[in-house]
Amino acid sequence: MTETLVIALGGNAITKPDESGTIPLQFAHTAETLEHLKPLFHTGSRIAITHGSGPQIGNILIRVEEGERRVPRLPLDTCDADCQGGMGYMIQRLAYELFRREGIKREAATLITQVLVDRDDPDFQHPSKPIGAFYDANELAAIRSNNPDWIMREVSPGGYRRVVPSPRPLRILEIEAISSLLDAGVVVIACGGGGIPVAWEDGRLVGVEAVVDKDLASSMLATHVRAHKLIIVTSVDRIALDYGRPGQRWLDTITMDQARQYLAAGQFPAGSMGPKIEAAIDFLEHGGEECIITSVESVAGAVIGNGGTHIVAP
């Protein structure tokens, strides 16, 4: 049976920390990332690529704020759609270049993806996801006055950001279209930035001012296309216990139950590795075979068992 892979790219695969994040730099890093994935494209596996969009959506929101004196402000769901399209175009264009160069007879397609969420999700009462620009204490009063519906939170000493809900994904609306493209051998770029959060209200589908976690959306995608492996790409080759502390231990293979125990023990904080472990557990609970967490440089090797942390069903 042809293997199905869902590859969830982290933000560092496209925009490096402490860089300006220009479009040429993003294209260069994306090209490097696809080069690391090249062995997988050669295998003929059914492949879906998801990606984070934190820096990119942040830049879009800043442009929206700066430009609102001249043009109407865009709601967050429209910004999400713009970001999905722009980043998907970048990945897609570079994929075609690689396929032509390598003689790979495949196509790539970006699907603007909507993800259904529940308006009663607890995170709507306690928004948790910072987005957009940083503001200092001197700017805070003006920001609150101009944006009375925004919730502002101090995320670093003296640094404030807008926070929005991050509800759990319920369903990917375009899942059948994604499956059909995968069946046709197309490399599908979907669920960019976690997907565009939408909800049903009085028979209408409306955009929601929220952000869906990219890894949880990727896990849901992997479940519904019956992926054999969910590969979560991050900044480290493997995950570790007691990370950054004396006695740090790198993990090669653990079971879903062990992952759950380590998560409950606080080994994987909510702001870093926690959502990735939650996504792995969710995928395995719903019938997935294996979740691999590794760096972009190690993905191809990790898929065949050489490197990465492998989380498997008990």
SERO-4910 file (N, C-alpha, C, O; in steps of 0.05 Angstrom, whole numbers):
BEGIN
 pado doro    nc1    nc2    nc3   cac1   cac2   cac3    cc1    cc2    cc3    oc1    oc2    oc3
  Met    A     17    -24      0      0      0      0     18     25      0     38     26     14
  Thr    A     10     45    -16     25     70    -17     23     84     10      1     87     22
  Glu    A     46     92     21     47    105     47     36    134     45     42    148     26
  Thr    A     21    142     65     10    169     66     24    184     89     25    174    112
  Leu    A     35    207     83     50    223    102     38    251    104     31    263     83
  Val    A     34    261    128     27    289    133     51    302    146     60    293    168
  Ile    A     62    322    133     87    335    143     79    363    152     72    380    136
  Ala    A     82    368    178     74    394    190     99    410    194    115    405    212
  Leu    A    103    430    176    127    447    178    124    468    199    103    482    201
  Gly    A    145    471    216    145    493    235    153    519    222    163    519    200
  Gly    A    150    540    237    157    567    227    186    569    219    193    584    201
  Asn    A    204    555    234    232    557    229    240    545    202    263    550    193
  Ala    A    223    530    190    229    519    163    226    540    141    235    536    119
  Ile    A    213    563    148    208    583    128    220    610    137    232    625    120
  Thr    A    217    618    162    228    643    172    245    637    197    235    625    216
  Lys    A    270    644    195    289    638    217    286    660    239    280    683    233
  Pro    A    290    652    265    290    672    286    311    694    281    333    688    271
  Asp    A    304    718    289    322    741    288    330    749    259    349    763    255
  Glu    A    314    740    239    318    749    212    296    769    205    275    771    219
  Ser    A    300    784    184    281    804    176    256    791    163    235    804    162
  Gly    A    258    767    153    235    753    142    226    764    115    202    763    109
  Thr    A    244    775     99    237    785     73    227    762     55    233    738     61
  Ile    A    213    769     34    203    748     16    226    732      4    224    708      3
  Pro    A    248    745     -6    270    729    -16    281    709      5    288    687     -2
  Leu    A    283    718     30    293    699     50    273    676     55    282    653     58
  Gln    A    248    682     55    228    661     58    229    641     35    227    617     39
  Phe    A    232    651     11    235    633    -12    260    616     -9    260    592    -15
  Ala    A    282    628      0    307    613      2    305    591     23    313    568     18
  His    A    293    597     46    290    577     67    270    555     58    274    531     64
  Thr    A    249    563     44    230    543     35    243    524     15    238    500     15
  Ala    A    260    535     -3    274    518    -22    292    498     -7    294    475    -15
  Glu    A    306    507     14    322    489     29    306    467     42    314    444     43
  Thr    A    282    475     52    265    455     65    256    434     45    257    410     51
  Leu    A    247    442     22    238    423      2    261    405     -8    256    382    -14
  Glu    A    285    416     -8    308    399    -15    311    377      5    318    354     -3
  His    A    307    382     30    308    361     51    286    340     47    289    317     54
  Leu    A    263    349     37    240    331     32    242    315      6    226    298      1
  Lys    A    262    322    -10    264    311    -37    263    280    -38    249    269    -55
  Pro    A    277    266    -20    276    237    -21    247    226    -18    240    205    -28
  Leu    A    230    240     -3    203    232      1    186    236    -24    169    219    -30
  Phe    A    191    257    -38    177    262    -63    183    240    -84    166    232    -99
  His    A    208    230    -83    216    209   -102    202    182    -96    200    165   -114
  Thr    A    193    178    -71    181    152    -64    154    147    -76    145    124    -78
  Gly    A    140    168    -83    112    164    -93     92    164    -70     69    158    -75
  Ser    A    100    169    -45     82    170    -23     61    191    -27     66    212    -40
  Arg    A     37    187    -16     17    208    -16     26    228      6     30    220     29
  Ile    A     29    253     -2     41    273     16     24    298     18     16    310     -2
  Ala    A     17    305     43      4    331     49     24    347     66     35    336     85
  Ile    A     27    372     60     44    390     74     27    411     88     11    425     75
  Thr    A     31    414    114     19    437    128     41    455    138     65    447    137
  His    A     34    479    147     56    497    155     45    517    175     21    523    176
  Gly    A     63    526    192     57    548    210     58    575    195     68    576    173
  Ser    A     47    596    208     47    622    194     50    645    214     42    668    208
  Gly    A     60    639    238     61    660    258     74    686    249     62    707    250
  Pro    A    100    685    240    113    710    231     98    723    208     96    748    206
  Gln    A     89    707    189     76    718    165     50    731    171     44    753    161
  Ile    A     33    718    187      7    730    193     12    755    211     -4    774    209
  Gly    A     33    755    227     39    778    243     46    802    225     37    825    231
  Asn    A     61    797    204     68    819    185     43    829    171     40    853    167
  Ile    A     25    811    163      1    819    150    -16    837    169    -27    858    160
  Leu    A    -18    829    194    -34    845    213    -22    873    217    -36    893    220
  Ile    A      5    875    217     18    901    220     12    918    195      6    942    198
  Arg    A     13    906    172      6    921    147    -23    931    148    -29    953    139
  Val    A    -41    914    158    -69    922    160    -72    946    179    -86    965    172
  Glu    A    -58    945    202    -61    967    221    -49    993    209    -60   1014    213
  Glu    A    -26    990    196    -13   1014    185    -29   1026    161    -28   1050    156
  Gly    A    -44   1009    147    -57   1018    123    -86   1026    127    -99   1035    108
  Glu    A    -96   1024    152   -125   1028    155   -134   1057    152   -158   1062    150
  Arg    A   -115   1075    151   -122   1103    145   -130   1107    116   -143   1126    108
  Arg    A   -121   1088     99   -126   1090     70   -146   1069     59   -160   1074     40
  Val    A   -146   1046     72   -163   1024     62   -177   1011     86   -167   1013    109
  Pro    A   -199    997     82   -213    984    104   -196    963    118   -181    949    104
  Arg    A   -200    960    144   -185    939    158   -196    912    150   -220    908    146
  Leu    A   -178    892    149   -186    865    142   -191    849    168   -175    851    186
  Pro    A   -212    833    169   -215    815    192   -195    793    192   -182    787    171
  Leu    A   -191    781    215   -170    761    219   -173    737    200   -153    727    190
  Asp    A   -198    728    195   -201    705    178   -193    711    149   -182    694    135
  Thr    A   -198    736    140   -189    743    113   -158    745    112   -146    737     92
  Cys    A   -146    755    133   -117    755    135   -106    726    134    -86    721    121
  Asp    A   -119    708    148   -111    680    147   -112    669    118    -94    655    109
  Ala    A   -134    676    104   -137    666     77   -115    677     59   -103    663     43
  Asp    A   -109    703     62    -87    716     46    -61    702     52    -45    697     33
  Cys    A    -56    696     77    -31    684     85    -29    655     74     -8    647     64
  Gln    A    -50    640     76    -50    613     65    -44    614     35    -28    598     25
  Gly    A    -57    632     21    -52    633     -8    -23    641    -15    -11    629    -32
  Gly    A    -13    661     -1     14    671     -7     35    650     -1     54    645    -16
  Met    A     33    637     23     53    618     31     50    592     14     70    579      7
  Gly    A     25    585      8     21    562     -8     33    565    -36     45    547    -47
  Tyr    A     29    589    -47     41    595    -73     71    592    -72     83    581    -91
  Met    A     84    601    -51    113    599    -49    122    570    -48    140    562    -63
  Ile    A    109    553    -31    116    525    -29    110    511    -56    126    495    -65
  Gln    A     87    517    -67     79    504    -92     98    511   -115    106    493   -130
  Arg    A    105    536   -118    122    544   -140    149    531   -138    160    521   -158
  Leu    A    160    530   -114    186    518   -110    185    488   -113    204    475   -122
  Ala    A    162    476   -106    159    447   -110    160    441   -140    172    421   -148
  Tyr    A    146    457   -156    147    452   -185    176    454   -196    183    439   -214
  Glu    A    191    474   -186    219    476   -195    234    451   -188    249    440   -204
  Leu    A    231    441   -163    245    417   -155    236    393   -171    253    377   -180
  Phe    A    210    390   -176    200    367   -191    212    367   -220    220    346   -230
  Arg    A    213    391   -232    224    392   -259    254    386   -259    264    371   -276
  Arg    A    268    396   -239    297    392   -237    304    362   -233    324    352   -243
  Glu    A    287    349   -217    293    322   -209    279    301   -227    282    277   -223
  Gly    A    263    311   -246    249    292   -263    227    277   -248    221    254   -255
  Ile    A    215    289   -228    193    277   -212    167    284   -225    160    308   -228
  Lys    A    152    264   -233    127    269   -248    104    272   -227     88    253   -223
  Arg    A    103    295   -214     83    301   -195     74    329   -198     87    345   -211
  Glu    A     51    335   -186     41    363   -185     38    371   -156     36    353   -138
  Ala    A     36    397   -151     31    407   -124      8    427   -126      5    441   -146
  Ala    A     -9    427   -105    -32    445   -105    -37    455    -77    -36    440    -58
  Thr    A    -43    481    -75    -51    492    -49    -81    494    -47    -95    502    -65
  Leu    A    -91    485    -24   -120    486    -20   -125    504      4   -117    499     26
  Ile    A   -140    526     -1   -148    544     20   -167    528     38   -188    519     29
  Thr    A   -159    525     64   -172    506     81   -187    520    104   -176    536    118
  Gln    A   -213    513    107   -229    523    130   -231    501    151   -235    478    145
  Val    A   -229    510    176   -231    491    198   -253    499    217   -254    522    227
  Leu    A   -272    481    220   -296    487    237   -288    487    267   -274    469    276
  Val    A   -297    507    281   -292    509    310   -319    514    324   -339    521    312
  Asp    A   -319    510    351   -343    513    367   -342    539    381   -322    545    396
  Arg    A   -362    556    378   -363    582    391   -364    579    421   -358    598    436
  Asp    A   -371    555    431   -372    551    460   -346    539    471   -344    532    494
  Asp    A   -326    537    454   -299    528    463   -290    545    486   -292    570    485
  Pro    A   -279    533    508   -271    549    532   -251    571    525   -249    591    540
  Asp    A   -235    568    504   -215    588    498   -227    614    490   -213    635    490
  Phe    A   -252    615    482   -265    640    475   -269    657    500   -270    682    499
  Gln    A   -271    644    523   -273    658    549   -246    666    560   -244    685    576
  His    A   -225    651    552   -198    657    562   -179    656    538   -163    637    536
  Pro    A   -178    677    522   -161    677    498   -132    673    506   -122    684    526
  Ser    A   -117    658    489    -90    650    497    -69    654    476    -45    651    482
  Lys    A    -77    661    452    -57    662    430    -49    690    423    -65    706    413
  Pro    A    -23    698    428    -14    725    420    -11    727    390     -2    709    377
  Ile    A    -20    750    379    -17    755    350     -9    784    346    -12    801    363
  Gly    A      2    790    322      8    817    314     32    829    328     49    815    338
  Ala    A     32    856    328     55    871    337     58    871    368     39    866    382
  Phe    A     82    878    377     87    883    405     83    913    410     90    930    393
  Tyr    A     73    920    433     69    948    441     80    952    468     80    934    485
  Asp    A     91    976    473    101    982    500     79    996    516     57   1002    506
  Ala    A     85   1001    541     65   1012    560     55   1039    550     32   1046    555
  Asn    A     72   1055    537     64   1082    528     44   1080    505     28   1099    502
  Glu    A     44   1059    490     26   1056    467      0   1043    475    -20   1043    460
  Leu    A     -1   1030    498    -23   1013    505    -50   1027    506    -70   1017    496
  Ala    A    -51   1051    518    -76   1066    521    -88   1072    494   -112   1069    490
  Ala    A    -71   1081    475    -81   1088    448    -91   1063    433   -111   1064    420
  Ile    A    -76   1041    437    -85   1016    423   -112   1007    434   -129    999    418
  Arg    A   -116   1008    460   -141   1000    472   -164   1019    464   -187   1010    460
  Ser    A   -157   1044    461   -178   1064    453   -187   1060    424   -211   1061    418
  Asn    A   -168   1054    407   -174   1050    378   -185   1023    372   -198   1019    352
  Asn    A   -181   1004    391   -190    976    386   -203    966    412   -192    948    425
  Pro    A   -227    976    418   -240    969    444   -247    940    447   -251    930    469
  Asp    A   -248    925    424   -255    897    426   -231    879    429   -233    855    433
  Trp    A   -207    890    428   -182    875    431   -177    868    460   -183    884    478
  Ile    A   -166    845    465   -157    837    492   -126    839    491   -114    824    475
  Met    A   -114    855    507    -85    859    507    -74    845    532    -86    845    553
  Arg    A    -50    833    528    -37    819    550     -7    824    550      5    826    529
  Glu    A      4    827    574     33    831    576     46    803    572     43    786    589
  Val    A     61    800    550     73    774    543    102    773    550    115    752    550
  Ser    A    114    796    555    142    798    564    143    824    581    126    841    577
  Pro    A    163    827    598    164    852    614    163    877    598    181    883    582
  Gly    A    141    892    601    137    916    586    127    913    558    124    933    543
  Gly    A    123    888    549    115    883    521     86    871    521     81    851    533
  Tyr    A     69    884    505     41    876    504     33    868    476     43    879    456
  Arg    A     16    847    474      6    839    448    -24    833    450    -35    827    472
  Arg    A    -37    834    428    -65    825    426    -66    795    429    -49    781    418
  Val    A    -85    785    444    -89    756    445   -117    749    435   -137    764    439
  Val    A   -119    726    421   -144    717    410   -148    688    419   -129    674    427
  Pro    A   -173    677    417   -178    650    424   -163    630    406   -157    636    382
  Ser    A   -157    607    417   -145    585    401   -161    560    406   -153    542    420
  Pro    A   -186    559    394   -203    536    399   -193    511    385   -178    512    366
  Arg    A   -202    488    395   -194    462    383   -209    459    357   -232    466    354
  Pro    A   -196    448    337   -209    443    311   -229    420    314   -224    400    327
  Leu    A   -252    423    300   -272    402    300   -273    387    274   -277    362    274
  Arg    A   -270    401    252   -272    388    226   -259    405    204   -261    429    205
  Ile    A   -246    392    186   -234    406    163   -255    404    140   -261    382    131
  Leu    A   -265    427    132   -287    427    113   -279    416     85   -296    404     72
  Glu    A   -255    420     77   -246    411     51   -233    384     51   -217    378     32
  Ile    A   -238    368     71   -223    342     74   -227    324     50   -208    310     42
  Glu    A   -251    323     39   -255    305     16   -240    314     -9   -229    298    -24
  Ala    A   -238    340    -13   -222    351    -35   -193    344    -31   -179    337    -50
  Ile    A   -183    347     -6   -155    340      0   -150    311     -6   -130    304    -19
  Ser    A   -168    294      3   -164    265     -2   -164    258    -31   -148    241    -40
  Ser    A   -181    271    -47   -182    266    -76   -156    274    -89   -146    259   -106
  Leu    A   -145    297    -81   -119    305    -93    -97    286    -85    -80    280   -102
  Leu    A    -97    277    -60    -76    258    -52    -79    232    -68    -59    220    -76
  Asp    A   -103    223    -72   -108    198    -88    -97    201   -117    -89    182   -129
  Ala    A    -97    226   -127    -88    231   -154    -57    235   -155    -46    241   -176
  Gly    A    -44    233   -132    -15    235   -131     -5    264   -127     19    269   -129
  Val    A    -23    283   -123    -16    311   -120     -4    315    -92    -15    305    -72
  Val    A     18    330    -90     28    339    -64     10    363    -56     10    383    -69
  Val    A     -5    360    -34    -25    379    -26    -14    397     -3     -3    387     17
  Ile    A    -16    423     -6     -9    442     15    -35    452     27    -51    465     13
  Ala    A    -40    445     52    -66    450     64    -63    458     93    -42    455    105
  Cys    A    -85    468    105    -86    475    133    -64    494    141    -54    493    163
  Gly    A    -57    512    123    -36    532    129    -43    548    153    -66    559    156
  Gly    A    -24    551    172    -29    566    196    -50    554    214    -61    568    232
  Gly    A    -57    528    210    -78    515    226   -105    516    213   -124    505    223
  Gly    A   -106    530    189   -132    532    176   -146    558    184   -140    570    204
  Ile    A   -166    565    168   -182    589    174   -205    581    192   -222    565    184
  Pro    A   -206    591    217   -228    582    235   -254    594    227   -257    618    222
  Val    A   -274    577    224   -301    585    217   -321    571    235   -315    551    248
  Ala    A   -346    582    236   -367    570    253   -394    575    240   -397    595    225
  Trp    A   -412    557    245   -440    560    234   -456    578    253   -456    573    277
  Glu    A   -469    598    242   -486    616    258   -511    621    242   -511    635    221
  Asp    A   -534    611    251   -560    616    238   -559    608    209   -570    622    192
  Gly    A   -547    585    203   -546    575    176   -525    587    158   -523    580    135
  Arg    A   -509    606    169   -487    618    154   -460    610    165   -457    606    189
  Leu    A   -441    606    147   -414    600    155   -399    626    158   -396    641    138
  Val    A   -389    632    181   -376    658    186   -347    654    196   -341    634    209
  Gly    A   -330    673    189   -303    673    198   -302    680    228   -318    696    237
  Val    A   -282    669    242   -280    673    270   -252    686    276   -232    678    265
  Glu    A   -253    706    294   -228    720    302   -214    701    322   -216    704    346
  Ala    A   -198    683    311   -185    663    328   -162    651    311   -159    656    288
  Val    A   -146    634    325   -124    620    312   -125    591    320   -126    585    344
  Val    A   -126    573    301   -125    544    307    -97    534    308    -80    542    291
  Asp    A    -90    518    328    -63    508    330    -56    491    306    -71    473    298
  Lys    A    -33    496    293    -25    483    269    -21    453    272    -28    437    255
  Asp    A    -10    445    295     -4    417    299    -29    401    304    -32    378    295
  Leu    A    -48    413    319    -74    399    323    -89    396    297   -102    375    292
  Ala    A    -89    417    280   -102    415    254    -88    394    237   -102    379    222
  Ser    A    -62    393    238    -47    373    223    -54    345    232    -56    327    215
  Ser    A    -56    341    258    -64    315    269    -91    307    259    -95    284    251
  Met    A   -110    326    259   -137    320    249   -136    312    219   -149    293    210
  Leu    A   -120    328    203   -117    322    175   -106    294    171   -116    278    155
  Ala    A    -85    287    186    -72    261    184    -92    239    190    -92    218    177
  Thr    A   -109    243    211   -129    223    218   -148    218    195   -154    195    189
  His    A   -158    240    183   -180    237    164   -170    228    136   -186    218    121
  Val    A   -145    231    130   -135    220    105   -121    193    110   -109    182     92
  Arg    A   -124    183    134   -113    157    142    -83    155    137    -73    136    125
  Ala    A    -69    176    146    -40    176    143    -27    155    160    -37    148    181
  His    A     -6    144    149     10    124    165     28    139    185     32    129    207
  Lys    A     38    162    176     56    177    194     49    207    194     43    218    173
  Leu    A     49    218    217     47    247    221     75    256    229     86    247    249
  Ile    A     87    274    213    114    283    218    113    313    226    106    330    209
  Ile    A    120    318    250    119    346    261    148    357    260    165    347    275
  Val    A    152    377    244    179    388    240    183    412    259    167    430    259
  Thr    A    205    410    274    210    431    294    240    438    292    253    431    273
  Ser    A    250    452    313    277    462    312    298    443    323    322    448    321
  Val    A    289    420    333    308    400    345    305    374    331    283    367    321
  Asp    A    327    358    331    326    332    318    308    312    333    296    295    321
  Arg    A    308    314    360    292    296    377    281    312    400    291    334    406
  Ile    A    261    302    413    251    315    438    266    303    462    279    282    459
  Ala    A    265    316    484    281    308    508    264    311    533    246    327    535
  Leu    A    272    295    553    262    298    580    281    317    594    305    316    589
  Asp    A    271    333    612    287    353    627    303    370    608    327    375    612
  Tyr    A    290    379    587    303    395    566    317    420    578    304    435    593
  Gly    A    342    423    571    357    447    580    366    446    609    376    466    619
  Arg    A    362    423    622    369    421    651    390    398    654    393    382    636
  Pro    A    404    398    676    422    376    682    407    349    680    384    347    691
  Gly    A    419    330    668    405    304    665    387    302    641    372    283    638
  Gln    A    389    321    622    372    320    598    376    294    584    398    284    581
  Arg    A    353    282    575    354    256    561    339    258    535    315    264    535
  Trp    A    353    252    513    340    252    487    323    226    484    331    205    494
  Leu    A    301    228    470    283    206    467    283    197    438    279    212    419
  Asp    A    287    170    434    286    159    407    258    148    401    246    156    380
  Thr    A    248    130    418    222    119    414    207    117    440    218    108    460
  Ile    A    182    127    441    166    124    464    138    116    455    130    120    432
  Thr    A    122    105    474     95     98    467     77    122    472     84    141    485
  Met    A     53    119    462     32    140    466     27    143    496     24    166    506
  Asp    A     26    121    511     21    123    540     44    137    554     39    153    572
  Gln    A     68    132    546     91    146    559     90    176    552     95    192    570
  Ala    A     83    182    527     80    210    520     59    224    537     63    247    546
  Arg    A     37    211    541     16    222    558     25    226    587     19    247    599
  Gln    A     40    208    597     51    210    625     71    233    627     70    249    646
  Tyr    A     89    235    607    108    257    608     95    284    605    103    304    618
  Leu    A     74    285    589     59    310    585     46    318    611     47    342    619
  Ala    A     33    299    625     20    305    650     40    313    672     33    328    690
  Ala    A     64    303    670     85    310    689     98    337    684    116    346    699
  Gly    A     90    351    663    100    377    658    126    378    642    140    398    641
  Gln    A    133    355    629    158    354    614    156    370    588    177    379    578
  Phe    A    132    374    578    129    388    552    111    412    556     86    409    555
  Pro    A    122    436    559    107    460    566     87    467    544     91    461    520
  Ala    A     66    481    552     45    489    533     55    508    512     46    508    489
  Gly    A     75    524    519     85    544    500    106    533    480    115    549    463
  Ser    A    113    508    482    134    498    464    126    470    453    113    468    432
  Met    A    135    449    466    131    422    456    104    410    463     96    391    450
  Gly    A     90    422    482     64    411    491     44    406    469     34    384    467
  Pro    A     37    426    452     18    422    431     26    400    411      9    386    400
  Lys    A     52    397    407     61    376    388     57    348    400     49    330    386
  Ile    A     61    346    426     56    320    439     26    314    440     18    292    435
  Glu    A     10    335    445    -19    331    444    -28    322    417    -45    305    414
  Ala    A    -17    334    396    -24    327    369    -16    298    363    -31    284    350
  Ala    A      7    290    372     16    263    368     -3    243    382    -11    223    369
  Ile    A    -10    248    406    -28    231    421    -55    229    407    -66    207    405
  Asp    A    -65    252    399    -92    252    386    -91    235    360   -110    221    355
  Phe    A    -70    238    345    -67    222    320    -66    192    326    -80    177    312
  Leu    A    -51    184    346    -48    156    352    -74    145    364    -82    122    359
  Glu    A    -88    161    380   -113    152    392   -134    147    370   -152    130    374
  His    A   -132    160    348   -151    157    326   -141    138    304   -151    139    281
  Gly    A   -122    121    311   -115    100    292    -89    104    277    -81     87    261
  Gly    A    -75    127    281    -50    131    268    -29    111    277    -30    101    299
  Glu    A     -9    106    260     11     86    266     35     99    282     45     87    301
  Glu    A     43    123    274     67    134    285     68    164    281     60    174    259
  Cys    A     78    178    301     83    206    298    113    210    302    125    200    321
  Ile    A    126    225    284    154    230    285    158    260    290    146    277    276
  Ile    A    174    267    310    181    295    315    211    298    311    227    285    323
  Thr    A    218    316    292    246    319    285    250    346    271    231    361    267
  Ser    A    275    351    264    282    376    249    278    371    219    277    349    210
  Val    A    277    393    205    273    391    176    296    377    163    293    362    143
  Glu    A    321    380    173    344    367    161    343    337    164    355    322    149
  Ser    A    328    327    184    328    299    191    303    284    182    300    260    186
  Val    A    284    298    169    258    286    162    261    261    146    250    240    153
  Ala    A    275    263    123    276    240    105    288    215    118    278    193    115
  Gly    A    309    219    134    321    197    148    303    186    170    301    162    174
  Ala    A    289    204    184    272    196    206    248    179    196    239    161    210
  Val    A    238    184    172    216    169    161    223    140    158    206    122    160
  Ile    A    249    134    152    257    106    149    271     96    175    284     75    174
  Gly    A    268    111    197    278    101    222    305    111    231    315    102    252
  Asn    A    317    129    216    343    139    223    341    167    234    344    187    219
  Gly    A    336    169    260    334    196    273    306    203    281    287    189    275
  Gly    A    304    225    295    278    235    304    269    220    328    279    199    336
  Thr    A    248    231    341    233    218    362    208    205    351    192    218    338
  His    A    205    179    355    182    164    344    163    158    367    170    145    386
  Ile    A    139    168    364    118    162    384     99    142    371     87    147    350
  Val    A     95    119    384     80     98    372     57     89    390     58     93    414
  Ala    A     38     76    378     15     65    394     26     42    411     44     28    403
  Pro    A     14     38    435     23     17    453     19    -11    441     25    -31    454
***
